[in-house]
Amino acid sequence: MFGNSDSDHPIDQIRSGLMSAISGDPQADTIRLIDEQKTVVERELKEVPKRAEARGAEFLDKAKGALDEVLATLEKFGDWLDSAKDGLEKEDMSAVVSAYEGSHDIIPELSTAVEKYGVVYAAHGPYQTIPANGLTRLAEGIVSGEVQAPAWKEMTDYYSAGLVQKVIAIKGLALPGRSSLVEGYEACSAIMTELGTLDPAAPDAFTPVMQTLDARLHSTEALERLMSQSVESPTSIPSTNVLLACIRAFQDNDLSKSALEAVVDDYGELMDSFSETFEQNVSKPIDSVLAQEEIPRTLDIVDSHYAAVEEIIAALESDDTSALGECVVKLTETAKKLEDTRNVYATALQHEQQVLCPSCSRANPPENRLCEACGEKLPRSAEASAQASSTFSVMASQQVLEENQPMVMTENVARLFQACDDVAVGTITDEAFLKEVRNAVVGVKDFTADLDDVAESFMDKSSFTDEQWAVWESQHLPHIEDVAQGYLHGIAETNEGLEVMASFVENRNDKSLVNGIRQVWEGLGVIHRSTLSMQTYSKLLDDVLSEAAADGLISTEG
């Protein structure tokens, strides 16, 4: 779930080999991997056009742009492999560092080009969707004897499982249209399962089912694309933007009336949830005069927004397209007003929760433990302390609070930085300096192992009751994943800093040492803050398990 810096993919191994070469490790294996990849590139540069031509003139015309791009990128990738090999063979560390840095651009560029061409290649066929075309070609291969019959069931099971996973992800979306997506993809999964029971060599049996699948999947995917492309504008409320986009699609005859009605129903449910949450919040005591004065205005705007939604429903029922256009204007205006009023509350809350430093009177964010101006310890309210100790109440503010603990320079880091100073003035040899860098590289690898161990404990479902797991999975794992991604970013930043340090041996530029020290320290800082957040969650996990054991809900044996 959290990713891993180790990879068996040849390209990742080449990048790792380049980094190891910078630290003075043997280079033969990396050169061998590069040669193997060069063989792959040369083969694909010949075979990709041949495979494209075999699909006919219509495909060539449709795929021209993506085909040209993937071939050009393959050639560029081949040039990158040549430069990396040349640097390794000549032991030119400056060229090796340059090749490693170049991988950050060329490898994502290659992946994007291959993926784009793959979509065009897979989509070409008698149907509108990639799975339908892919299964049709698979059936043809089975009939011709080029593919074994069991592949049919394996492929339909694969597609069906993918659709089920998509449904799970969509159920968590707070966007109108999700109910239609769930219904559509669930239906497609069922149809796909039915296809798996049919004989691909009997087209009279499976072709009608394939046509049904293609039509349903195409319409569902079209709605999902529409939703994903419209969340950003014209208002600041993603759900409103999706509804507006669906109305425009209906007006352009690109969305059915029933599909739009389902989107409007979803939007009504989201509005009900918003209103309920708002009413609960304003029922609590609010000290801010600004917030108190804003409440009646907010309620009026919410009522106006509701009215716009009701008018949309009425316009659809009466097929009044002109009225629908007026509704769009009202919905957009009230949505923008809701954003204005949200900003008022945000401003009021910010001022209300500021903590004044007892030493210098500086206003600080409530999550700070120390004053941003003078470093004095800030007072904490009893309510804040209670929240911080409550099981299942770890929020972002507590993570930030923990992350404010300063990072202490360890002995190993101090020795590494001292080695940078020493090699710059010539008091140690280059080999002694590179030895310190290599030791640091090994130390950074331990961070990855530590993260994997922690991740395993966070994902051990057997340690929770069903109710606890539901809360843990929905409320905390997403935050933990964010922290883990930050941790991995810190590891990458630290490794890059070590590479920059090591390049000094070849270029004798003091900036390499200065920039390397800065980058390593920043990377270690990210790891440090992420580690503190992980420790917070580990303490939370211990509390959860202790409570469950005390209540007799889980066993403490083993």
Secondary structure, 3 states (H helix, E strand, C coil): CCCCCCCCCHHHHHHHHHHHHHCCCCCHHHHHHHHHHHHHHHHHHHHHHHHHHHCCHHHHHHHHHHHHHHHHHHHHHHHHHHHHHHHHHCCCHHHHHHHHHHHHHHHHHHHHHHHHHHHHHHHCCCCCCHHHHHHHHHHHHHHHCCCCCHHHHHHHHHHHHHHHHHHHHHCCCCCCCHHHHHHHHHHHHHHHHHHHCCCCCCHHHHHHHHHHHHHHHHHHHHHHHHHHHHCCCCCCCHHHHHHHHHHHHHHCCCCCHHHHHHHHHHHHHHHHHHHHHHHHHHCCCCCCHHHHHHHHHHHHHHHHHHHHHHHHHHHHHHCCHHHHHHHHHHHHHHHHHHHHHHHHHHHHHHHHHCEECCCCCCEECCCCCECCCCCCECCCCHHHHHHHHCCCCCCHHHHHHHHCCCCCCCHHHHHHHHHHHHHHHCCCCHHHHHHHHHHHHHHHHHHHHHHHHHHHHHCCHHHCCHHHHHHHHHHHHHHHHHHHHHHHHHHHHHHHHHHHHHCHHHHCCHHHHHHHHHHHHHHHHHHHHHHHHHHHHHHHHHHHHHHHHHCCCCCCCC
